Amino acid sequence: MRLARIIAIGLVAGLGAAVAGCANDQILSVGTSTQDPGASTSAYGGTTSSTETASYRQMINPLNGEVLERPPGAREVIKDPSAAEVMKTGTLPEMSWGKADAPVTVIKYMSLTCPYCRKFHSDVFPAFKKAYIDTGKVRFILREFPIGKTSGNATIALRCAGPDKYLDLYGKFLDQQAKWVSQEVRLDAIYAVAQQVGMSRTQFDQCLQNQDMINGLKWVKDRGRTLGIIGTPNFFVDGKLVKRVLSLEDLSALVDTALAAKSGAGPATAANR
């Protein structure tokens, strides 16, 4: 029998940052309006009062993660989700690279403003792609988990670029974080990056008003929370959640173990990877 589902809300901010890299969860609505600094918000709009958020965080013991009780309106978090639950999708297609039937699937939850996501993309992804994705061993999925109003706007633009330009624009947003990331939303600076893959200003402006796109991205974000995502980058490697930044060695070891299990071989070693 599968383990029971538990109810959990958030983590103490310091713990989330230490484990996840870029800690959740200040997801603000699209646009340039300011919010009450004492309030947190759900993906792409909708606020929760600071008092309510604080009470939710008190429902988890920060020392051992024990759930103390379920507050009204608490978000459900699935403990040990099944493969089907991890792979469930909403209205937006998965953005992925590699063979659809690759033996191992790696899912990365990312925020465009996260420096740890930038480092992973520059230092880990190229070598990992060459060794595992291009060789048919891994399907690699990116899922959006934007942290902050600026990231929310850029993420909508990223989706509007289309599948053929998605990874290119994703890399540009990460590589050029210093040019467009700030506490205040600077739409001109975000557009300056999107323009580099051929997006017109009209397309960009219309994209930010695309409610279907916003709702679809909100679903991805909320679903990630339900699966236990607490920040970025977080990963699912062959269905197992990893809430920390991964080096090439870390990720390779996890994938090699999964590949060996599927082939019936013993654990992979450094000599035979």
C-alpha positions, -999 to 999 in steps of 0.1 A, spaced: 0 0 0 13 34 -9 22 57 20 -5 80 32 -7 115 19 2 143 44 -8 179 46 21 204 47 25 241 41 58 258 33 91 256 52 110 281 74 126 305 48 161 298 60 157 261 58 142 264 23 171 285 11 197 261 24 181 230 9 166 243 -23 190 270 -35 166 298 -44 138 296 -17 101 297 -24 78 315 -22 73 351 -32 54 347 -64 39 380 -73 13 389 -99 23 399 -134 28 437 -139 45 465 -121 22 472 -92 36 469 -57 22 445 -31 20 447 7 55 437 17 40 417 46 20 395 22 30 366 1 12 358 -31 3 328 -52 15 322 -87 7 352 -110 -17 368 -86 -38 364 -55 -25 374 -21 -23 357 13 -20 379 44 13 379 63 -6 367 94 -21 338 76 12 328 60 29 329 94 3 307 110 6 282 81 44 280 86 38 272 123 20 241 113 54 224 105 80 218 132 111 234 116 134 210 134 120 177 122 94 186 96 65 171 116 31 183 105 13 196 136 -21 202 122 -39 212 90 -50 249 90 -81 258 70 -74 262 33 -40 245 36 -24 231 4 -21 194 0 14 180 -5 17 145 -18 42 123 1 61 100 -22 41 108 -54 37 80 -80 52 83 -114 18 91 -128 13 119 -103 48 134 -111 41 133 -148 6 148 -147 3 178 -169 -21 208 -173 -31 227 -203 5 236 -213 28 211 -230 59 199 -213 91 216 -225 116 188 -228 146 176 -246 157 140 -255 138 109 -266 103 107 -253 109 70 -245 143 76 -228 147 51 -199 152 79 -173 134 112 -170 149 142 -152 126 171 -143 141 205 -132 119 231 -115 134 265 -123 130 302 -118 146 326 -143 158 349 -116 175 322 -96 214 323 -97 216 286 -88 196 278 -119 220 300 -139 250 281 -125 234 247 -132 226 257 -168 261 270 -175 282 246 -155 262 213 -155 237 212 -183 260 213 -213 281 183 -203 250 164 -189 231 170 -222 260 156 -242 265 125 -221 229 117 -213 203 136 -233 219 135 -268 227 98 -263 191 88 -256 195 79 -220 175 108 -205 145 129 -212 150 163 -196 120 184 -187 120 220 -176 91 231 -154 85 268 -144 85 277 -108 90 315 -110 100 333 -77 91 369 -78 71 393 -100 101 399 -124 105 361 -129 67 358 -135 68 383 -164 99 367 -179 84 333 -176 53 342 -196 75 357 -223 96 325 -223 66 304 -230 54 327 -257 87 322 -276 76 287 -286 91 253 -283 118 258 -310 131 289 -292 124 280 -256 158 266 -246 176 293 -264 157 321 -247 159 302 -213 196 303 -216 197 340 -225 175 349 -196 198 330 -172 231 342 -188 219 379 -188 203 380 -153 225 410 -144 209 430 -172 172 425 -163 167 411 -128 159 437 -101 134 442 -73 113 464 -95 99 449 -127 115 464 -157 95 452 -187 118 470 -212 148 451 -198 129 418 -200 119 425 -236 154 433 -245 163 397 -238 132 382 -255 139 404 -286 171 384 -291 151 354 -303 130 374 -327 101 384 -305 84 417 -315 73 442 -289 37 437 -299 40 399 -294 57 405 -260 30 430 -248 2 407 -260 19 377 -243 18 394 -209 -20 397 -212 -25 361 -223 -47 349 -195 -48 313 -208 -10 312 -207 -10 328 -172 -35 302 -159 -15 274 -175 17 285 -158 -1 290 -125 -12 253 -127 24 242 -133 36 262 -102 7 251 -80 12 215 -91 49 217 -82 40 228 -47 16 198 -44 45 175 -54 67 189 -27 87 215 -46 100 242 -22 124 263 -43 147 262 -73 164 243 -86 145 212 -73 146 180 -93 128 148 -99 152 121 -110 134 90 -122 105 100 -100 125 107 -69 124 143 -55 158 160 -48 154 193 -30 190 207 -35 214 220 -61 231 192 -80 266 192 -95 273 172 -126 287 144 -105 256 144 -83 232 142 -112 253 117 -131 254 94 -101 216 96 -96 209 89 -133 235 61 -135 219 44 -105 185 47 -122 198 33 -155 215 4 -137 183 -5 -119 163 -5 -151 189 -27 -169 191 -51 -140 228 -43 -134 244 -33 -102 251 3 -92 272 22 -117 308 30 -108 330 58 -118 350 34 -140 321 22 -161 300 55 -165 
